[in-house]
Amino acid sequence: MSFYQGASNSASFLTLQRCGGLASIGMALCYFTVALIFFAALSQPEQAEPLLRIQYIDQHQFLVATGYAIGYLLFGFLLAVMVIAIPQQLPQPRSALVQVSGLFGKVWVVLMMASGMIALTGLERVINLVNTDPDLAVTLFSVMGMMTHALGGGIELVGGLWILLFSLAGLLQQPQKAKLHWLGLLTGSFAILTVFHTLPYLKEAFGLSQLVWQLWFGVVLLRQSQQEITAE
């Protein structure tokens, strides 16, 4: 009985490890895809009047909604998988530092999901109003933008605390992966510093470093999973 239970636990761990690796890489791909949608496929000038921006979005509603769904909802789902998976890679997954980091990770999931639902429902309402009450549409568009920006990335404090605290735990428990965890500390620090939103280039620094961290972490998890399968 214990043999089968041990085999089942091992299989569950490998599955979780593989899912965490795929989720981490998937989060990086979400960044790439959203960047392509909003900075390449859509060429709307950022400084355009709100009503002109709404009309432009109306013409490209499906593409904009797809960008929101990928950038917030899909990213949030993959983040949830990663938040559950990565503590299990540490020798002491239930340490206080890991558990506190996990709490911030779960809060980040909620914020991303909430931002996506606000963006999608708000977008639909704004489009429906633009022809009948353009003033109200502009007001709602501004409120929607403020809420999604505040919850979904205007300040990256929550996500930064998750990455920084987990990376600190990783440094303490896995010195053999110090380079990966030092990158995590740097990434988390950039995110936390976005609280001082007047400082230039912090969000860009966080975005780029997080992209590298996610890809690196995903590859590490997938390689570990494959090595353990081969060893068995």
Rosetta silent file (secondary structure, phi, psi, omega in degrees, C-alpha in Angstrom):
SEQUENCE: MSFYQGASNSASFLTLQRCGGLASIGMALCYFTVALIFFAALSQPEQAEPLLRIQYIDQHQFLVATGYAIGYLLFGFLLAVMVIAIPQQLPQPRSALVQVSGLFGKVWVVLMMASGMIALTGLERVINLVNTDPDLAVTLFSVMGMMTHALGGGIELVGGLWILLFSLAGLLQQPQKAKLHWLGLLTGSFAILTVFHTLPYLKEAFGLSQLVWQLWFGVVLLRQSQQEITAE
SCORE:     score description
SCORE:     0.000 S_00000001
   1 L     0.000  -43.866 -179.259    0.000    0.000    0.000 S_00000001
   2 H   -65.950  -32.732  178.899    2.807    2.394    0.926 S_00000001
   3 H   -63.273  -47.486 -179.386    4.579    1.598   -2.378 S_00000001
   4 H   -65.817  -37.704  178.587    1.547    2.604   -4.435 S_00000001
   5 H   -65.084  -41.235  178.077    0.995    5.673   -2.295 S_00000001
   6 H   -64.586  -41.545  178.547    4.633    6.694   -2.769 S_00000001
   7 H   -64.156  -39.714  178.933    4.409    6.153   -6.525 S_00000001
   8 H   -64.861  -42.660  178.749    1.211    8.198   -6.663 S_00000001
   9 H   -63.717  -39.458  178.921    2.792   11.040   -4.683 S_00000001
  10 H   -64.663  -42.458  179.095    5.838   11.001   -6.956 S_00000001
  11 H   -64.996  -39.811  178.811    3.664   11.136  -10.071 S_00000001
  12 H   -64.349  -39.721  179.367    1.622   14.001   -8.618 S_00000001
  13 H   -64.304  -44.677 -179.582    4.797   15.922   -7.800 S_00000001
  14 H   -64.726  -38.777  177.845    6.183   15.463  -11.312 S_00000001
  15 H   -64.168  -44.618  178.477    2.866   16.524  -12.835 S_00000001
  16 H   -63.313  -40.786  179.088    2.755   19.633  -10.649 S_00000001
  17 H   -62.533  -45.085  179.621    6.391   20.391  -11.483 S_00000001
  18 H   -65.549  -42.990  178.607    5.727   20.071  -15.213 S_00000001
  19 H   -62.347  -39.860  177.658    2.571   22.180  -14.983 S_00000001
  20 H   -62.879  -41.328  177.874    4.489   24.850  -13.071 S_00000001
  21 H   -64.094  -45.007  178.792    7.179   24.937  -15.745 S_00000001
  22 H   -65.297  -38.766  179.135    4.661   25.202  -18.563 S_00000001
  23 H   -64.457  -41.112 -179.570    2.713   27.880  -16.670 S_00000001
  24 H   -62.888  -45.347  177.306    5.860   29.936  -16.108 S_00000001
  25 H   -66.710  -38.077  178.388    6.768   29.842  -19.801 S_00000001
  26 H   -62.110  -36.580  177.131    3.121   30.498  -20.694 S_00000001
  27 H   -63.186  -40.168  176.863    3.127   33.666  -18.581 S_00000001
  28 H   -64.167  -39.920  178.423    6.124   34.930  -20.540 S_00000001
  29 H   -65.980  -31.932  174.627    4.319   34.125  -23.792 S_00000001
  30 H   -60.196  -43.250  177.295    1.326   36.122  -22.533 S_00000001
  31 H   -58.907  -47.548 -179.927    3.610   39.148  -22.240 S_00000001
  32 H   -58.716  -47.504 -175.657    4.879   38.631  -25.787 S_00000001
  33 H   -64.454  -45.289  179.530    1.369   38.215  -27.185 S_00000001
  34 H   -63.837  -38.954  177.497   -0.079   41.246  -25.416 S_00000001
  35 H   -62.760  -41.138  178.424    2.875   43.361  -26.548 S_00000001
  36 H   -63.876  -40.396 -178.226    2.289   42.266  -30.144 S_00000001
  37 H   -67.369  -51.519 -170.707   -1.415   43.097  -29.913 S_00000001
  38 H   -87.095  -19.545 -178.160   -1.192   46.512  -28.269 S_00000001
  39 H  -113.030  -12.131  179.632    2.103   47.782  -29.674 S_00000001
  40 H  -118.953  -57.973 -177.511    2.214   46.190  -33.130 S_00000001
  41 H   -68.058  -37.541  178.197   -1.237   45.123  -34.343 S_00000001
  42 L  -102.390  128.850 -175.805   -2.951   48.179  -32.808 S_00000001
  43 L  -116.725   30.756 -179.311   -1.452   51.554  -33.700 S_00000001
  44 L   -67.168  128.222  177.061   -3.711   53.818  -31.671 S_00000001
  45 L   -67.367  132.839 -175.554   -1.895   56.979  -30.494 S_00000001
  46 L   -64.524  -30.145 -175.177   -1.724   57.055  -26.681 S_00000001
  47 L   -92.126   10.450 -179.610   -2.393   60.810  -26.509 S_00000001
  48 L   -66.214  155.834  176.453   -5.572   60.715  -28.614 S_00000001
  49 L   -60.254  146.242 -177.085   -8.774   62.234  -27.218 S_00000001
  50 H   -53.635  -41.777 -178.299  -10.797   59.734  -25.137 S_00000001
  51 H   -65.313  -39.176  177.242  -13.714   59.707  -27.579 S_00000001
  52 H   -65.804  -37.163  177.804  -11.385   59.005  -30.504 S_00000001
  53 H   -65.219  -41.284  178.508   -9.758   56.215  -28.511 S_00000001
  54 H   -63.513  -43.340  178.960  -13.154   54.667  -27.788 S_00000001
  55 H   -63.169  -38.195  177.538  -14.101   54.835  -31.465 S_00000001
  56 H   -65.158  -43.708  178.361  -10.795   53.229  -32.391 S_00000001
  57 H   -62.599  -37.979  178.271  -11.370   50.453  -29.841 S_00000001
  58 H   -58.583  -37.901 -179.705  -14.881   49.964  -31.240 S_00000001
  59 H   -73.100  -21.460 -177.585  -13.342   49.269  -34.652 S_00000001
  60 L  -127.084   39.293 -171.235  -10.936   46.722  -33.163 S_00000001
  61 H   -60.840  -42.782 -177.446  -13.071   45.404  -30.317 S_00000001
  62 H   -63.208  -43.728 -178.695  -12.273   41.718  -30.792 S_00000001
  63 H   -66.272  -41.591  178.407   -8.517   42.288  -30.850 S_00000001
  64 H   -64.452  -45.241  179.515   -8.619   44.559  -27.790 S_00000001
  65 H   -62.677  -37.851  176.886  -10.807   42.093  -25.865 S_00000001
  66 H   -62.195  -42.479  177.657   -8.433   39.271  -26.827 S_00000001
  67 H   -61.464  -42.869  177.393   -5.521   41.285  -25.468 S_00000001
  68 H   -63.886  -43.409 -177.858   -7.338   41.880  -22.182 S_00000001
  69 H   -63.332  -42.117  179.680   -8.322   38.213  -21.882 S_00000001
  70 H   -71.745  -46.006 -174.026   -4.764   37.003  -22.482 S_00000001
  71 H   -70.680  -27.417 -178.347   -3.047   39.705  -20.450 S_00000001
  72 H  -111.655  -56.545 -172.073   -5.297   39.435  -17.408 S_00000001
  73 H   -74.959  -50.545  179.210   -7.418   36.264  -17.340 S_00000001
  74 H   -65.940  -42.848  177.136   -5.082   33.740  -18.972 S_00000001
  75 H   -59.291  -41.837  179.359   -2.081   35.263  -17.211 S_00000001
  76 H   -63.868  -39.728  177.840   -3.973   35.074  -13.909 S_00000001
  77 H   -63.888  -47.594  179.649   -4.829   31.410  -14.436 S_00000001
  78 H   -64.105  -36.895  176.708   -1.223   30.503  -15.272 S_00000001
  79 H   -61.448  -40.714  178.781   -0.046   32.553  -12.304 S_00000001
  80 H   -60.310  -42.364  177.830   -2.334   30.525  -10.017 S_00000001
  81 H   -62.323  -44.436 -178.052   -0.734   27.302  -11.267 S_00000001
  82 H   -66.136  -40.487  179.955    2.755   28.713  -10.728 S_00000001
  83 H   -59.865  -36.895  179.206    1.955   30.006   -7.231 S_00000001
  84 H   -76.629  -36.651 -170.795    0.894   26.486   -6.221 S_00000001
  85 H   -79.347  -42.937 -167.722    3.701   24.671   -8.037 S_00000001
  86 H   -69.646  -29.455  177.295    6.921   26.515   -7.260 S_00000001
  87 H   -62.332  -27.223 -177.202    6.992   26.158   -3.444 S_00000001
  88 H   -70.664  -12.064  179.310    7.065   22.372   -3.904 S_00000001
  89 H   -83.297  -10.290 -177.453   10.467   22.654   -5.590 S_00000001
  90 L   -91.451  150.206  177.857   12.053   23.894   -2.358 S_00000001
  91 L   -60.776  -31.846  179.922   13.410   21.602    0.381 S_00000001
  92 L  -124.176   76.310 -174.784   11.204   23.385    2.949 S_00000001
  93 L   -68.576  -14.245 -178.534    8.027   24.371    1.075 S_00000001
  94 L  -105.160   16.835  177.060    6.146   25.144    4.304 S_00000001
  95 L   -65.376  156.835 -176.723    8.639   27.611    5.761 S_00000001
  96 H   -58.783  -40.586 -178.214    7.179   30.898    6.986 S_00000001
  97 H   -64.220  -41.621  179.138    8.881   32.885    4.215 S_00000001
  98 H   -66.579  -41.646 -178.978    7.488   30.628    1.490 S_00000001
  99 H   -66.393  -39.323  177.448    3.980   30.733    2.957 S_00000001
 100 H   -65.575  -41.905  177.853    3.981   34.545    3.187 S_00000001
 101 H   -61.172  -39.440  178.867    5.187   34.795   -0.411 S_00000001
 102 H   -62.265  -35.854  177.031    2.389   32.433   -1.434 S_00000001
 103 H   -61.377  -44.491  178.048   -0.200   34.714    0.163 S_00000001
 104 H   -66.056  -35.195  176.619    0.995   37.627   -1.957 S_00000001
 105 H   -62.554  -41.690  179.351    0.973   35.373   -5.013 S_00000001
 106 H   -67.407  -38.325  176.111   -2.658   34.445   -4.411 S_00000001
 107 H   -62.648  -39.571  178.938   -3.623   38.092   -3.936 S_00000001
 108 H   -62.254  -39.464  176.710   -1.919   38.875   -7.246 S_00000001
 109 H   -57.986  -47.959 -179.375   -4.016   36.180   -8.939 S_00000001
 110 H   -61.043  -43.559 -179.719   -7.212   37.794   -7.615 S_00000001
 111 H   -62.764  -41.681 -179.990   -6.094   41.259   -8.739 S_00000001
 112 H   -65.942  -44.671  179.432   -5.282   40.043  -12.255 S_00000001
 113 H   -63.336  -44.324  179.438   -8.589   38.205  -12.610 S_00000001
 114 H   -62.446  -41.647  179.088  -10.558   41.175  -11.256 S_00000001
 115 H   -61.470  -42.708  179.936   -8.756   43.556  -13.616 S_00000001
 116 H   -64.137  -42.038 -179.841   -9.572   41.363  -16.594 S_00000001
 117 H   -69.459  -37.670  175.445  -13.253   41.099  -15.742 S_00000001
 118 H   -63.213  -44.669 -178.191  -13.506   44.856  -15.125 S_00000001
 119 H   -62.890  -44.447 -176.110  -11.754   45.558  -18.424 S_00000001
 120 H   -72.115  -44.921  179.171  -13.934   43.201  -20.474 S_00000001
 121 H   -69.670  -38.339  177.617  -17.291   44.145  -18.957 S_00000001
 122 H   -64.943  -39.418  178.906  -16.373   47.836  -18.955 S_00000001
 123 H   -60.597  -45.473  179.673  -15.276   47.665  -22.583 S_00000001
 124 H   -61.843  -43.053 -179.039  -18.608   46.189  -23.644 S_00000001
 125 H   -65.828  -41.886  179.411  -20.552   48.833  -21.718 S_00000001
 126 H   -62.037  -44.434 -179.790  -18.463   51.694  -23.138 S_00000001
 127 H   -62.764  -38.801  179.616  -18.962   50.469  -26.706 S_00000001
 128 H   -68.090  -28.393 -176.261  -22.725   50.217  -26.157 S_00000001
 129 H   -89.324  -20.533 -166.864  -22.875   53.785  -24.803 S_00000001
 130 L   -61.113  -31.197 -178.562  -20.629   55.599  -27.263 S_00000001
 131 L   -87.771  -23.495 -177.172  -23.357   56.247  -29.847 S_00000001
 132 L   -99.655  -34.363 -179.021  -26.160   57.120  -27.420 S_00000001
 133 L  -146.423   78.061 -175.141  -24.345   58.980  -24.627 S_00000001
 134 H   -60.603  -33.768  179.449  -20.740   59.773  -25.592 S_00000001
 135 H   -64.329  -44.202  177.943  -20.090   61.858  -22.462 S_00000001
 136 H   -66.205  -37.188  178.218  -21.081   58.993  -20.188 S_00000001
 137 H   -61.339  -42.744  178.828  -19.051   56.613  -22.340 S_00000001
 138 H   -64.402  -42.097  178.787  -15.947   58.787  -21.903 S_00000001
 139 H   -62.792  -47.146  179.682  -16.498   58.976  -18.135 S_00000001
 140 H   -63.149  -38.317  178.893  -16.976   55.222  -17.846 S_00000001
 141 H   -61.969  -40.823  178.859  -13.917   54.653  -20.043 S_00000001
 142 H   -66.681  -42.682  178.980  -11.809   56.807  -17.713 S_00000001
 143 H   -64.429  -44.343  178.963  -13.093   55.002  -14.607 S_00000001
 144 H   -59.675  -44.971  179.774  -12.502   51.610  -16.221 S_00000001
 145 H   -62.764  -40.764  179.687   -8.969   52.601  -17.183 S_00000001
 146 H   -64.699  -42.939 -177.479   -8.191   53.872  -13.688 S_00000001
 147 H   -68.048  -45.693 -179.899   -9.485   50.695  -12.019 S_00000001
 148 H   -66.675  -35.701  179.194   -7.705   48.261  -14.331 S_00000001
 149 H   -68.255  -41.382 -178.787   -4.506   50.298  -14.097 S_00000001
 150 H   -68.855  -43.018 -176.831   -4.641   50.445  -10.300 S_00000001
 151 H   -82.822  -34.506 -167.805   -5.480   46.757   -9.810 S_00000001
 152 H  -105.183   15.050  174.819   -3.696   45.229  -12.773 S_00000001
 153 L   145.559    0.460  176.570   -0.257   46.754  -12.926 S_00000001
 154 L   -61.763  -40.298  171.865   -0.053   50.465  -12.334 S_00000001
 155 L  -126.435  124.024 -172.437    1.879   49.603   -9.180 S_00000001
 156 L   -96.348   31.796 -173.944    3.442   46.120   -9.139 S_00000001
 157 H   -59.838  -48.961 -173.298    3.860   45.912   -5.360 S_00000001
 158 H   -65.080  -48.554  177.784    1.950   42.674   -4.746 S_00000001
 159 H   -62.435  -37.419  179.201    3.578   40.704   -7.546 S_00000001
 160 H   -64.354  -39.643  177.996    6.949   42.088   -6.565 S_00000001
 161 H   -65.486  -39.129  177.075    6.567   40.927   -2.963 S_00000001
 162 H   -59.599  -51.763 -177.249    5.637   37.435   -4.150 S_00000001
 163 H   -64.947  -44.512 -175.897    8.700   37.159   -6.391 S_00000001
 164 H   -65.521  -46.879 -177.536   11.098   38.788   -3.922 S_00000001
 165 H   -67.339  -40.192  177.556   10.051   36.752   -0.868 S_00000001
 166 H   -64.543  -41.989 -178.987   10.031   33.470   -2.785 S_00000001
 167 H   -65.654  -35.073  175.963   13.448   34.241   -4.284 S_00000001
 168 H   -64.523  -43.171  175.817   14.810   35.053   -0.833 S_00000001
 169 H   -62.317  -39.852  178.124   13.545   31.688    0.414 S_00000001
 170 H   -62.571  -40.577  177.715   15.102   30.076   -2.654 S_00000001
 171 H   -62.059  -39.162 -178.594   18.481   31.662   -1.918 S_00000001
 172 H   -72.615  -34.185 -173.669   18.376   30.334    1.628 S_00000001
 173 H  -100.419  -23.900 -176.559   17.251   26.821    0.658 S_00000001
 174 L  -130.819   69.538 -179.861   18.792   26.314   -2.803 S_00000001
 175 H   -61.301  -21.410  179.042   22.224   27.968   -2.963 S_00000001
 176 H   -70.646  -14.717  177.058   22.985   25.849   -6.044 S_00000001
 177 H  -114.248   36.689 -173.594   20.401   27.935   -7.943 S_00000001
 178 H   -60.694  -38.364 -177.143   21.658   31.256   -6.635 S_00000001
 179 H   -62.282  -43.976  178.658   21.766   32.974  -10.044 S_00000001
 180 H   -61.975  -44.347 -176.726   18.082   32.280  -10.707 S_00000001
 181 H   -74.100  -30.638  173.389   17.061   33.466   -7.257 S_00000001
 182 H   -65.180  -38.698  175.273   19.253   36.585   -7.435 S_00000001
 183 H   -62.146  -39.865  176.739   17.452   37.460  -10.663 S_00000001
 184 H   -61.854  -40.816  177.110   14.176   36.951   -8.788 S_00000001
 185 H   -62.730  -41.466  178.662   15.331   39.325   -6.049 S_00000001
 186 H   -65.022  -44.130  179.648   16.233   41.937   -8.660 S_00000001
 187 H   -61.552  -47.999  178.737   12.902   41.469  -10.450 S_00000001
 188 H   -61.656  -36.887  179.028   10.916   41.733   -7.233 S_00000001
 189 H   -65.635  -43.024  176.350   12.841   44.846   -6.214 S_00000001
 190 H   -57.654  -43.770 -177.669   12.059   46.555   -9.525 S_00000001
 191 H   -63.870  -45.444 -178.859    8.373   45.717   -9.023 S_00000001
 192 H   -63.432  -35.902 -178.790    8.236   47.034   -5.463 S_00000001
 193 H   -69.867  -12.276  176.006    9.943   50.270   -6.516 S_00000001
 194 L   -67.237   -9.514  170.469    7.064   51.001   -8.926 S_00000001
 195 L   -55.961  -35.911  175.290    5.351   52.373   -5.811 S_00000001
 196 L   -89.255   74.036 -167.808    7.472   55.425   -6.638 S_00000001
 197 L   -69.214   -7.216  177.181    5.768   55.730  -10.014 S_00000001
 198 L   -81.800  -15.942  177.816    7.506   58.999  -10.883 S_00000001
 199 L   -72.335  131.816 -174.056   10.845   57.188  -11.230 S_00000001
 200 L   -76.418  150.223  168.516   11.453   56.449  -14.936 S_00000001
 201 L    68.501    7.505  179.708   11.806   53.016  -16.562 S_00000001
 202 H   -68.052  -43.514 -179.673   10.975   50.954  -13.462 S_00000001
 203 H   -64.001  -39.061  177.950    7.978   49.231  -15.065 S_00000001
 204 H   -64.812  -41.461  178.733   10.043   48.458  -18.169 S_00000001
 205 H   -63.761  -41.282  177.657   12.851   47.064  -15.997 S_00000001
 206 H   -64.579  -46.359 -177.956   10.357   44.929  -14.077 S_00000001
 207 H   -59.660  -46.202 -178.051    8.671   43.681  -17.245 S_00000001
 208 H   -69.046  -44.180 -179.418   11.905   42.642  -18.956 S_00000001
 209 H   -67.902  -35.913  177.527   13.477   41.060  -15.878 S_00000001
 210 H   -66.236  -37.787  178.148   10.248   39.222  -15.055 S_00000001
 211 H   -59.261  -47.491  179.428   10.112   37.890  -18.611 S_00000001
 212 H   -65.254  -42.169  179.894   13.621   36.432  -18.289 S_00000001
 213 H   -61.298  -43.903 -179.414   12.871   35.083  -14.795 S_00000001
 214 H   -64.236  -45.608  179.311    9.702   33.336  -15.965 S_00000001
 215 H   -63.050  -45.516 -179.321   11.388   31.730  -18.972 S_00000001
 216 H   -62.280  -47.490 -178.897   14.401   30.657  -16.914 S_00000001
 217 H   -62.838  -42.366  179.432   12.259   29.266  -14.096 S_00000001
 218 H   -60.969  -43.997  178.801   10.037   27.413  -16.556 S_00000001
 219 H   -63.799  -42.249  178.807   13.000   25.772  -18.270 S_00000001
 220 H   -59.788  -45.834 -179.018   14.498   24.777  -14.901 S_00000001
 221 H   -65.076  -42.091 -179.870   11.254   23.133  -13.773 S_00000001
 222 H   -67.107  -39.153  177.661   10.777   21.247  -17.037 S_00000001
 223 H   -65.132  -42.732  178.112   14.375   20.012  -17.019 S_00000001
 224 H   -60.874  -43.721  179.941   14.067   18.838  -13.421 S_00000001
 225 H   -60.754  -44.602 -179.168   10.857   17.029  -14.260 S_00000001
 226 H   -66.644  -40.318  179.345   12.453   15.293  -17.242 S_00000001
 227 H   -63.835  -39.417 -178.943   15.555   14.322  -15.253 S_00000001
 228 H   -72.209  -33.323  175.348   13.473   12.781  -12.474 S_00000001
 229 H   -65.730  -43.319  179.506   11.373   10.841  -14.990 S_00000001
 230 H   -63.915  -39.232 -179.147   14.563    9.523  -16.616 S_00000001
 231 H   -64.714  -31.288 -179.850   16.022    8.614  -13.213 S_00000001
 232 L   -74.981    0.000    0.000   12.962    6.522  -12.423 S_00000001
